Amino acid sequence: MSLLTRNKAPKLAEPNAGRKLFGSRGATITVWIIAIFWTIPTLGLFTTSFRRKSDISATGWWNLFIHPHLTLGNYSAIFSSSTVSGIPNGIMPYVINSFVITIPAVIFPITLATMAAYCLAWVKFRGSDAVFYGIFALQIVPIQVALVPLLNLFTGGVHIGSVTLVPALHIAGKFLGIWVPHTMFALPLAIYLLHNFISSLPRDLMEAANVDGASHFMIFRRIVLPLSVPAIAAFTIFQFLWVWNDLLVALTFTGGTEGIDPLNNKLAGLAGTWGSHWELLTSSAFVTILVPLVVFFSLQRYFVRGLLAGSVK
């Protein structure tokens, strides 16, 4: 056998090639199955929002594909100024209230957490590690445990006997009374995520800025903030989704004040006393889904990058 023939001998296949191919296909099929089943409830909500009231009461949402009778009357009803299941001005004022609550409740914790994360990562002081571990440990405190004490603080203050330690803040039933709890509950996770990212920034970059005479404020504003956009965007998604979909905190701290209720507080009432307005509930619920979807898909390219940043240097 010549040397040329020997060099052209076929190579043996890798013993694990078939297993890897089957594993890849199996994982893909599994992901698709999970995605389909996860999407079915949303698809049912979407199709029901376009069905007539009589059709919703008589048949399931899947019958839309057999007998398609679509209407935009449900969406027209929830946005109209006529009486809609006890909401005379439609849902638009409550959508605006949700934005008024959510946007500051996202901006405040991100601003405070970014500054705190920079200080804990690059401004070393005695006990900085203990402070960071203490903030991280606050994540285990259930929100439900803190709601009533916070409400008592807002309405009555803190007293020991006849001595007033903290006067009543009188912010329950106001937007500020909702922004403060959301900010407090978000800070531990925000500081933890942003600290991991900011601490992984190149030390040479910080030292070069110090040599050039840059102050901590200038380093934070000119270097840290631009480089921390992925981590900030990742937490923005988390916080926006949590606050927008929140019901418990809003119910606790609105104090029954009609003018500041978010949309989630009104969704249950849209169904009517005897569940006679499901078509309005489904269309309103789908409106609440659209806003988080827009936020997520706008920032999703930063999502995984921001979460994994700092885990491996």
Secondary structure, DSSP 8 states (H G I E B T S, - for coil): --HHHHHT------TTHHHHHHHHHHHHHHHHHHHHHHHHHHHHHHHHTTS-HHHHHHS-GGGGGTS----SHHHHHHHSSS-BTTBTT-SHHHHHHHHHHHHHHHHHHHHHHHHHHHHHHHS--TTHHHHHHHHHHGGGS-HHHHHHHHHHHHHH-EEETTEEEE-----TTSHHHHHHHHHHHHHHHHHHHHHHHHHTS-HHHHHHHHHTT--HHHHIIIIIHHHTHHHHHHHHHHHHHHHHT--HHHHHHSTT-GGG--HHHHHHHHT-TTS--HHHHHHHHHHHHHHHHHHHHHHGGGHHHHHHTTT--
